[in-house]
Each structure stands twice: as structure tokens, then as C-alpha cells.
Amino acid sequence: RRVQKRMGGVQSCVSGGEVPFKREQTGNAHGLGVAVAACQIPATKDEDRYYVGIGNMNTGKLTRIEGHHKCGEDGDVVCVGVYDGHGGREVAELLEKEIVARLLKRTSDSINSEPKDVKYRKVPESHITETYRDVHKAAVKKYNCGSCCINLFITNGKDGSRVVQCAWAGDSRASYFKGNRYKQHSDFSIDHSLERPEEKERIISHGQRYGGAYVARRKTREGYPIGPHAVFKSDPNKTNLSLMMTRSIGDKHHSVAVLADPEFRQIVVGRNEHVRLVVASDGMWRVYDNKVTSNTMKHTSDPSLAANRLAVGSVWRTQRHTHMRMDDVTVIVVDVQGADIGHSVSVQTNSPTSRNKAHA
């Protein structure tokens, strides 16, 4: 029987028992100028997962961020990830448990083989790509489902700045906001979908050269096209098995033209700058754009409150303003400040830092 509960006037409907109403996590990484908060509201399928931790690139040690951490003692890189599963939760869970851990091990092994001053080291993009591929191979061997994947890595720059690297495959997204009331904003990542001409051309070219890749719309039982274009492995006239995204982890039964290779972008937060990043699954981004996100956060200095408002607002907007089914909503808000103002960045951690509120 479907169980209905309310929080702040928003109704969340899930099948009872094992699915928590809300998951939260907050923490600070002092010395890296980072305060971070995550809020997740699962739908019935509960296929989203996330990770927030601090890693040490010398030792490969990885610690989940809960409470206060010091750069140098606990690590030298903040690692944030959102993993939006589809067709099942197993690949998203695999990403949550393994992708950052594997990456830190690969990086530490490289550092140990070639000793260098790693005080201002970034995470090598080649290591990130190799790790995405490794986890993808492990996923297709074991599971039928798949997951989008987006990661942020935050390290210190040489001049008191912070370097923020973004790697992603799929349509989970990151944006950044700065200035008075976060009025300045821009996409950090760009969805891997057929709306991007270069991605569409890549899929079509693969199908023309090697087969096993088609771009078409799904069809109703009566044979009428429905919805946007998708990526098919087999003749679209014979099956509706397809993906909306052009890159993903796992998905063993889908076209090999859907790559696991990540795309990269980077921003530098100056020593006197404050930047807020929002990383979320499409459960949020399908009802929020950057302008509405900015307006929602403009009076909110605490990342925890901002993450909660965006997550709850996503549920409310989906229920009140769309005809879409409820989707899992995962929102992570990351405040990053340069060294000259880094001591002012903080998130409240007086209450338990990680909470699961389950249905009675």
C-alpha cells in the first residue's frame, strides 16, 4: 500500500518499509575552504546515490565528510559525486562505494612511484577516465542496469585559490553561482544527450560505421512516435529499449555507442572569491533552471538549508506544476571560498550529520 507523508507542505509517495523519506549529510573541510551539504528525497524506485568525502592523494585514504575536517590531516581533496541510476540501483551503489576509492588508489600509486611535491596537485584527468572505464567494465559484468555519474574534485591552488574539477557522464548536472545573491550563474557541466549536436553525430556515425546504434523516437503500441529522440541498439521499429543519455556507466544491454568516458571542465575560485556549486540529479534539474535555483538560494547562506529547499522544492514543483512521475531527487550544495576568506565558510553540523528518516 502506498504510504503518504508530508514535510513542509510537500507530499512524498513511496512504497512503505525500506525507503527512507529523506537522507542528509553535512560537513566542512577547513583548509580547503569547503562547506558541503547533501539532501536526497527518494521516490519509490530509490535509485539515486551520492558521495561526499575528503581524500588523501598521497596515501589513497578516503573519509566520508561528516562534521569538521582539516586539510593535511584528513586529506587534500574534497570529492563529491551524484549517481543517478536507471533500470535498477545496483550500478549507482557500485559508483557510490567504489569510483572515488579506486580513483584515489590509482592516484596514490602514481605519486608513490614518482615522488613529487604534491601540495598543490590536481586529480589527473587520465586517472579519472581510466577509473570511469574500470567501474563501467565491472558494472556490465555484474549488473543489467546503469547510472549517470558526475564528480567534483576540489583542491588548493598555489596562490590561495581553489581548483574545482568536474567530470561527468550522463545527464546529472552541476552549475555554479556567485556574486551578490548568486545572481551570476553558469552551467558547469552540459548534459550528454542527443540535444548536443556533437553527441548526436557521434552516435549516428558509430551506427553507420559499425551498426548497433540508432537515433529515433520511441513508439506507442499503435506505432505512433512519442517523446524525444533516444539511442537504440536495435532497429527502433522492433523494440523500445533505448536510452535518453549518450553517455552512462553500465547498461550492458544498450548500444556500445553510449560511452562511459567522462567529459571535463574546471574553474578556479580566486583567493578572495566565494562560489556556490549545486550538483544534482535530473530529479531537480528537470524542474529548476539556473535562474530559479539562484532565486531559491539568494537569501540562504547555509548550504544545508539551500540543499533542503532545492530538494523539497523539486518534489513540490513536480507534483504541482507537471504531469511527470515522481523521480528520485538528489541535491548537493558546495560552498567554496578562497584562502583569504576561507574561515567564514561553514555549515551547521550541530545536529547529526547524516540522517535517515524512515516511514513508520
Secondary structure, DSSP 8 states (H G I E B T S, - for coil): -EEEEEETTEEEEEETTT-EEEEEEEEEEETTTEEEEEEEE--SS--EEEEEEEE-TTT--EEE--EEEEBTTTBSEEEEEEEEEES-SHHHHHHHHHHHHHHHHHHHHHHHHS----TT----HHHHHHHHHHHHHHHHHH-S-EEEEEEEEEEE-TTS-EEEEEEEESS-EEEEEESGGG-EEEESS---BTTSHHHHHHHHHHHHHHSS-EEEEEE-TTS-EEEEEEEESS-TTT---EESBSB-EE-TTS-TTSB---EEEEEEE-TT-EEEEEEE-HHHHTT--HHHHHHHHTT---HHHHHHHHHHHHHHHHHHH-------EEEEEEEEE-TTTGGG-----SS-SEEEEE--
